[in-house]
């Protein structure tokens, strides 16, 4: 029988599922909604392709630099339609210009997150923006291998464990394959996400959101927004309880809390993150950051070459020390919330409202200070103060 990752270590990357050519392995959800591989022993021929494709059981040697070059980046065209600086769009536009295909995550009509490929710049729209839920890989790794064998350029952007899964599945590098890993806090399950959406629907008189944005795109911030009939509206407090629990590391997959990829030596050719703390650790950054700035780590020679090929893109070299200063998950995994199991169970309980969950676990900070901050965010007062501060910093 093939040896796969233990439950506590399995990332759900689906490399094993893609590797099985006999249809005897499925990804099944557990009681928390996370997908794990399940082998049909009656059909298994013990070829062990699934075992050889598992990045936990048979990890490939990581030859990327442990001190990558850091860059402050934004895409001049797509900066204001992205969560930070639009660095993903710069890489994606380059690959599409080579006649390639770009794989990223997008929501379907039921707000179920899946990896999908697009071949046009217009197709990048649903792939942009941060999405804090584990995506379904499906047969994407198989599709990528087919395209690579024809010589076509491919870009894959995902969590580090998904990038590691694809690399183990392919078992070789390709000059025309671009791998982008994300600075990842951890991933909640689709089941928890869908349960939250249902509870949110109940708070809005039975009207289900048609779209959800975890991060604002017309500025640099965290306020989530929901869309009803094509109109976005920010949500706060109990309405945003999913993100409150996310920020407290209460919803993640078990393996996320001891993630081996949460370190400066990354698995992708380049790594993408927000450049939090830019200009506060060393050399001042004399540009306006209010529209968002991406952090890109060039992790190997291919990554460095790609950086030099990007068009319509602002680049500035920065130190790795500055890049890591306020990006904790580039240094270490998120710590497990001590009530993680209970909080996930509460979100999955159909009989518990968002108010009841908050009352039980105190996820929302209802202090006067936080209430003032909430209203300041609603009225955009923070933006005014930040603009004044950035103007002062760039002109002193």
N, C-alpha and C positions, 0 to 999 in steps of 0.2 A: 504493500500500500504506500502511495506517495506520502512524504512528510511535508506538511505545510506549516505555516506560522501558527504558533499558539494564539489563542483568542486575545490574550493581553497584548500581543505584539502585532497582530494582523492589522494592516492599515486599510484593507478593503480596496486596494489599488486595482484589483481585477486583472492583474497580469496572468495569474493562473487560469482564470476563466477564458482569456483570449488565447492562451497557449494550448488549451485542450482541443484537439481536433476530432474527438470522438463524441462530443456532446454529453459527457458524463459528469460535468462539473457545472454547478449553478451557484449564483450569488443569492443567498437567502438572508432575509432580515431576522435579527434576534429580537428579544423583547423590548430593547431600547430603539429599535428601528435601524440599527447599523447592519450593513451587509457583510456577510462572511461566506467563504467558499464552502460548498457542500458537495462531496463526491458520491456519486452513485456507484457503490462497490460492485454491483452486479454487472455494470457495463464497463467499468474501468479496465483497461488493458495493461496498466502499470508501465506505460512508456515513460512516465515521470517528467514529461515536458512541463507540467505545472510546477513541479518541485524546482526544476532548473530555472524557471522564470520568476520565482519568488524572491524579491529583494531582501527579505528577512532571512530566509533559510540559506540562499546562495547569493549573497550580495557581491556585486562587482567591485573591483578595486576603484576607489575614488582618487583620480589623478588630478583633480582640480586644486587650485592654489588654496592654501589656508590663510592667505593674506591678500585677497583680491583687491583690485583697484576699484575705488568708489567714484561714482559720478552723480552730480546733481543734474537732472534731466527734465525737460518738458518738450512736448510736441507743439509746435506753434499753431497748428490747425486744430488739433483735437484736445487741447488742454482744458477747455471749459466744458467739454462733454465727457470728462473722465473724472474718476474719484480723486486722483492726485495730479500728476503732471502729464499723463497720457503716454508714458514710455512704451507701454504695450502697443499702442497704435503705431509708434515709430517702427518697431520691429515688424509688426504685421504688414504695414504698408510696404516695407522693403521686400518681404517674402512674396507678397501678392504681385509686386512689380517684376519679380523673377518668374511669374507664371505659376506660383506656388499656391498652397492651400494652408489656411490658418485654423488651428483647433483651440477653442477656448470654451467657456461655459456660458450658457444662455438658459433662461426660463422658458418653458413651454406655456401653453394657455392655462394650465392648472398650477402655474408657479412651481413646477417640478424642475430642478436644476439638472441639466445634462451637458456633457461635452459634445460639441458639434463642430463640423468643419465648414468654413466659408471661403469663397474664392474671389470675392470682390470687396472693394473698400466699403461699399454700401452695406455689405453683409456684416461688417464689423460692429455695427451699432448695438445689437443685443449682447455682444461679447464684452463690451466695455463696462466698467463699474465693478466695485467690490461686491462679492456675494458670499455671505457667511453661513454656508451650509455645504455638506459634502455632495459633490456632483456624481451623477451616474456615468460611468465610463462606457458601458456597453461594449460594442465591438470596435471601438475607436482604434485600439492598438493594431488590430488586424488591418484596418483600412489604411493606417499610416504606413505599415510595412509594404502594402501593395503599391502605394504612391512612391515610396522611396525606391523600390525595385525598378520603377520606370524612369528614375532619374529626376523626378519632380521634387521641387523644394517643399518642405513641410515645416511649419512652426507648431510646436505644442506648448501651451501655457497651462500650468496647473500647480497643485500643491507639491512640495518636495517629494512626498511619498508617491504621488502619481508619476512624477518625472522619473523617480527611481524605478517604478514599476515598468514604465515604457522602456527604459534603458535595459533592464534585465530581460524583458520580453524580446527585444531586438538582438541583444547580445553582441552588438557591434555598433561602431559609430559611423555616421555618414556626414560628409562635408556639407550636404544640402539639407541637413536636419538642424533646426534651431530649437533648443530646449530652454524655456524660461520657467524658473521656479519662483514661487511667491513666498514672501515672509509670512508664515502661517501661525496664527495663535492656537489653532485647533479646529476641528470640524464637528458641528452638531449633525444629527441624523435628519434625513428628510421627514421621518415620522414625527419628530419633535417639531420641526418647522411647519409641517402641514397642520398639526394639532394647534400650534400657536395661531396660524392663520384662521382656523375655525373659531377659536376663542375671540380673536379680534373681530371677526365677522359678527359675532353675537353682540359685541359692544357697539357695532355700527348698524344696529337695527336689521341684522340679517343680510346686509349688503357686503358681498365678498370683494376684497380688493382685486382689481384687475392687473395691478402692477405693484412692485415694491422696490424701493431703492434704499439700500442699507446706508449709503453715504451720499451726501449732496454732491452735485457735480458743478454747480455754478459758483463754487468756492471750495475752501479746504476745511472740512469739518465732518462731524459724525452723525448729525441729526438724520434719523431714518424718515422716509416718507412713504405714504401709500397713495395709490391712484384709484379714484372712483370716476368712471366715465371719462378717462383721459386727463383728469386734473389731479396733479400731485398736491398733497398736503402733508406738512411735517407732523410727526407724532412724538409725544413726550410721555414721561412718567410711566404709568401702568400700561398704557397703549403700546409702549416700546419695551415691554417686559422681556421679550426675547433677547434684545440687545443688552439689556441690563444684566441678564443671566450670562450672556456670552462674555461680557466684559469682566465678569467675576469667575470666569473659567469653570462654569457649572454645567455645561452641556456637551462637552467634547467626548470624542471616542476615547476608549481606555488607553490606547497606545499613544495618543497625543501628549499625555503627561510624562512620557519618557521618550519623546521623539528623538531619534538619533540624527536627524537632519537639522535640528535647531542649533546651528553652530556656524561660525564664519566660513568653514570649508563646505561649500554648497554642492548640489548635485547637477544643477543646470549649467548651461553655457553662460547664462547671465541670471541674476536674481533681481526681482522687482519688489519695491516697498515704498512706503511714504518716507520722505526725508525729514522725519521729525527732528527738531533741534538744530536744523540747518543754520549755521552762522553763530551758534552759541558755544561752540567748542573749538576755538582756534581762530582761523582766518574769518573775518566777517564776510557775510554773503550780501553783496551790494545790489540786490535785485528784489523786486516785489514778489513775495511768496504767497500772496493772498489767493491766487488762482490755483495753487497747488504745485508741489514739486515732487517728482519721483526720485527715488534712490535706485540706482542700478549698480550692481556689482558685476564686474567682468571677471568671470571665474577661471577662464582658460584662454589660450591663444585664439580659439575660434570666437569667443566672446569679445575679445579685444578687437579682432578684425571686424566683427559686426558693428561695434560701436562706431568705427570709422566710416562705415557705409551708410549710416542713418542720414536721411534727408529731412529738411525743414524741422530740425531739432536743435534745441539749445543743450549744450553739454558743458559742464565744468568739472574738472577733477577736484575731488575732495579727499580727505584722509579717511582711512578705514576706522580709526578711532572715533571720529565724528559720526560716521555712519552707524556705528554700533551703540553710540551713547544712549539714544532713546528708542532703539529698536530691540527690545528685550528678546524677542523670539529669533533674532539672528545670533543670539548668544546662548540661549537655554530654552527648554520647553516651558510651557505655562504650568504653574503649580495647580494641583487638583483642588478644587473647592471641597472642603470637608463634607458638605451635604450634597455633593454632585448626584449621587444615586437617587436621593429623595426628590431633588428638584426635577430631574428628568422624568421620574415617575409621576410627579405632579403635573407637568406639562402634558403628559400622555393620558392623564385621567380626564375622561370626557365630562365628568361631573364637577370638575374644578374650574372656576373662572379665573381670569387673570388677576382680579382683585383678591381672590382667596389665596392664590399662590404668593402674591406679594405680601399679604398679611401674615402668611405662615413663615416665609423665608426672608422678609425684609430686603428684597432685592433693589427696590427704588429708595434712594436717599431723599427723604422728605424734609430734611433740615431747611431752615430759613436760607442758609447760604446757597444750597442747591436750588431752591425755588427761585431765588433771585437770578442765579445763573441761567435757569431755564427761560425766564422771561427776557433776560438779556439776549439770549440766543434767538428767541422768537422775534424780538424787535431789532435784531442785527446790531446791537450795541457792541458786541465783541468785535465785529468786523471793523467798526470805526476806530476802536482803540488799537487793534492790531495794525491797521493801515498807518495810523499815526506813529506807532512804535517802529514799524518797518521803514517808514520814511526817515525817521530819526536815525536809525541804524545805517541806512544806505548813504546818508549825507553827512555823517559826522567825520 
